Each structure stands twice: as C-alpha cells, then as structure tokens.
Amino acid sequence: MRLSKLNIIITLFCSIFFLNEGIAQNSEAKAHLETADFLLANNRYSEALDELEKAIQANPSDGSVYFKKANTYLAVTKFSEAIATLESCVQADPSYFRAYEMLGDLYSQRKQPIKAVNFYDLAFQKDPSIDQRYLYKLKILDILDQANRHRFSKPHIDDVRSLNLVESFDLDYYEAMYWNEMDSPEKAEDLMAKIIGDIEPLSGNERYYYQYIWSLFSQGKYSEASQWMDKITTSEAEAMFMIFREDYYFSLADTYFDVMDYEKSQAMIDITLGINSSYIEAFDLQKQLAAIHTTKTKVIAAQDRALMAEKDIKKRSAKLLELAILNYQSADYSTAYIHLEEFQNVLPQNERNINVIFIKTMCEKNLMQVGASTEKLKKVIHNPSINPPTKAKYNFAIALVYKEAGDYKQAENFLKAAYGGSFKNTVRYEFSEIQKLKDMKEIEAMN
C-alpha cells in the first residue's frame, strides 16, 4: 500500500515535532541540573532539591537525576525521602542499576533484610559488570547470614558460581551452612573438608570450625566432632560449641521429660549418650524412659477390666487417672484424653486438678490442636500461687501446643514467657525449631 503525499508530510511533521520536544525537554532538564550542581556546591540543599525536582519533571525517565536527588536527601539525613526517590527512580528508569544497589544499602542499614536482598538481586540482574555482580551476591549472602536466613541462600550461591570467577572458600562456607540448615550434613561436610585444613584455629575463624563440626555432629560422628572442637580453644569457640556438649543435650532431655514429651526426651538422651556413653546423670533418665516405652497392652487391658468392676468412686477416680497415664505413655493420646475427661467428671475436686489440666494440654499438643485444656492452662499460669518453675513449665507446654497447631507467633510468645531457669536451653532450641518451620513454609510458598 502506497502512502499519499499528505500522509508522508504528516508523518514527517510529527517526527520533527516530537524530536524537537525531546530536545527541548533535555535542554530544560540540563539547565535545572546545572543550577542544582551550583547550589549543591554551595551547600544550598533545599534549593538544589527544588531544581532537581524540576529536572525530573522536565525529563522523568532519566534515572541519574533521581539518583542525584536521593543522594542530596541523604546529605541532609532524610533517609525516608531518599528511599522514596530511589523507588521512583527504578519505576521511571528500570535499567538504572545504581539505584537498586543504593536501595539495597539503605534497607540493609535499616535492618530490613528481605527488601535489601530483593534490591541487591535486581542490581545483580541489571548491572553488566561481573565484578559488581559478584559483590552484590556477597552482600546478599552476608545479609542472609546476619539475619539467620541461611535457608534462602542457595539460589544466590548458584548465581555466584555461574559467574565462573576464582573459587572462594567463603562461598564454600556459605553453601556448607545452607546444607547444614537443610539437614544435609554430608554435603556440608564435603564442602568444609576441602577448606578446613587451610584455616588456622585462631580467633575470628571459629565460624568455619563450627560449620564443619556441625556437619560431623549431625551425622552422629561425635568422636570426630570432639577432636575438631579440641583444635580451636578460643573463648568464643567454647561458647559456640556448647550445643555439641553432653551437658547441653542432657538438659534438653530432662526438660522434655518434665513436660511429658517422651519422644523428644528419648532423642536427646540418645545424643547425650552418643557423645559420652559414661555420662552417669543420663542413666536414671534412660531407665525411666525405657520403662515408659515398654509395651503396655496387657497392663492396659487389665486396668480396663479392673475399672469396669470398681464401684467405689474414689478408687474408680484413681484407676481412671492411672489408665489415662498408661495410654499417654503408649502414645494413645485420644484415649488418654477421654479417660482424663472421665476422671474430671467423677469427683467435683478432680475438675480443679491442675496436673490433669496440664496432661490434657500435652494430649492436645500430640493431637495437634488447641483445645479447652490449653485455654484453661493459659488461665492457670496467672494464678499467683503457681511458683516460677511451674509457671515456666506450663508456658512451655502451651508453646508446644501452638507450635504443633502451626500458630508460630503464639508459640514464640509463650516460649518467651517460659525462658529462664532449667528451660533456658530448651526454649532456645524450640525457637530454632520454629524458625526452621517458618522458613520451610516460606520456601514452599515461593516454589
């Protein structure tokens, strides 16, 4: 199809018009920028900001003007305004990678790791410089390390490796940390084994030894882990390695036993004796756990028959409680709960038995539901007659219920209330367990 002469003339006219308009806009923006530079040189920041805004209005797609305006805001310590300007910059000029980097810096300073990581990642995608892209990813890995978000580091590690730069033992360290956090200690061991021999056992290097020891420990290589712990003896290493000691795991086993979490208690006592098979304090607890874990089918059947034959109310009450505990120890939590309900209904005073309310709460924990007993126990902890250790025990039990029910915020609130005394180590351990569950839930949602 041929264009008419009139169409050609109109097309040429429009092209010239828009070209001239663009030149005029650039010329106007340049004039405002020159004025702004003069004002900045004389520390007249407020007036300079006005000129920079006029330059943006004249040429709203030039990222460098937004960037200069953001830096001017930073010069007068207006961080929120600087961030807002930079975010406008990346909207107007998405290719202006320096704005992404500065946003990463500012959000990192504000302790907002998720936003900082997001903007550094965008800078990585936009910046053509390989060296700069490498630095962005190292910043991301450092932020994730400081924010205890190691489980989100693998894609960034892979990005660094894809740059095909010289291998860094820090990168191996970060990846080992990732695999330890993701319960793949054998992969962490392989990575750390390549570099640990070249790392001096000096102050500042404890974190490398920690990751290697963690990988060994998680695989049950307790003797080898202990040998590596002996290689670095700084005060910081001693504090970091506390969680690899038998005393630590025995304290966990003892606390979980106290709240009737026998499965968790057994797991911790197994680790305790794995580290030190001669740990005397663990033997009594091991015997108690062994008795709890024996098959109780015949005993429960006999108790059932005795209960049906019992006519005395007080004796029937006692048998119901015994039967409930036997069922609980056999991990039949639904039946245990039913017998505890029956126990509470037999005699008026049984309804006020706080220990029964506690056991029912632990049944609810194992049934993964927040029930009436959990709500009652929440009221009990406010009773002034309850001593601090018992209050900590009840708060901890309630935290476990909420954790199993998937309400991690409430679980953390009750863990905070339980912190202290014999529960200190176990509360910390549960906090780390909840963080892992939260991270895995977030990762699953991202995929």
C-alpha positions, 0 to 999 in steps of 0.5 A: 500500500502506497502512502499519499503525499499528505500522509508522508508530510504528516508523518514527517511533521510529527517526527520533527515535532516530537524530536524537537520536544525531546530536545527541548525537554533535555535542554530544560532538564540540563539547565535545572541540573546545572543550577542544582550542581551550583547550589549543591556546591554551595551547600544550598540543599533545599534549593538544589532539591527544588531544581532537581525536582524540576529536572525530573519533571522536565525529563522523568525517565532519566534515572541519574537525576533521581539518583542525584536527588536521593543522594542530596536527601541523604546529605541532609539525613532524610533517609525516608525521602531518599528511599522514596526517590530511589523507588521512583527512580527504578519505576521511571528508569528500570535499567538504572542499576545504581539505584537498586544497589543504593536501595539495597544499602539503605534497607540493609542499614535499616535492618530490613533484610528481605527488601535489601536482598530483593534490591541487591538481586535486581542490581545483580540482574541489571548491572553488566559488570561481573565484578559488581555482580559478584559483590552484590551476591556477597552482600546478599549472602552476608545479609542472609547470614546476619539475619539467620536466613541461611535457608534462602541462600542457595539460589544466590550461591548458584548465581555466584558460581555461574559467574565462573570467577576464582573459587572462594572458600567463603562461598564454600562456607556459605553453601556448607551452612545452607546444607547444614540448615537443610539437614544435609550434613554430608554435603556440608561436610564435603564442602568444609573438608576441602577448606578446613585444613587451610584455616588456622584455629585462631580467633575470628575463624571459629565460624568455619570450625563450627560449620564443619563440626556441625556437619560431623555432629549431625551425622552422629560422628561425635568422636570426630566432632570432639577432636575438631572442637579440641583444635580451636580453644578460643573463648568464643569457640567454647561458647559456640560449641556448647550445643555439641556438649553432653551437658547441653543435650542432657538438659534438653532431655530432662526438660522434655521429660518434665513436660511429658514429651517422651519422644523428644526426651528419648532423642536427646538422651540418645545424643547425650549418650552418643557423645559420652556413653559414661555420662552417669546423670543420663542413666536414671533418665534412660531407665525411666524412659525405657520403662515408659516405652515398654509395651503396655497392652496387657497392663492396659487391658487389665486396668480396663477390666479392673475399672469396669468392676470398681464401684467405689468412686474414689478408687474408680477416680484413681484407676481412671487417672492411672489408665489415662497415664498408661495410654499417654505413655503408649502414645494413645493420646485420644484415649488418654484424653477421654479417660482424663475427661472421665476422671474430671467428671467423677469427683467435683475436686478432680475438675480443679486438678491442675496436673490433669489440666496440664496432661490434657494440654500435652494430649492436645499438643500430640493431637495437634490442636488447641483445645479447652485444656490449653485455654484453661492452662493459659488461665492457670499460669496467672494464678499467683500461687503457681511458683516460677518453675511451674509457671515456666513449665506450663508456658512451655507446654502451651508453646508446644501446643501452638507450635504443633497447631502451626500458630508460630507467633503464639508459640514464640510468645509463650516460649518467651514467657517460659525462658529462664531457669532449667528451660533456658536451653530448651526454649532456645532450641524450640525457637530454632525449631520454629524458625526452621518451620517458618522458613520451610513454609516460606520456601514452599510458598515461593516454589 
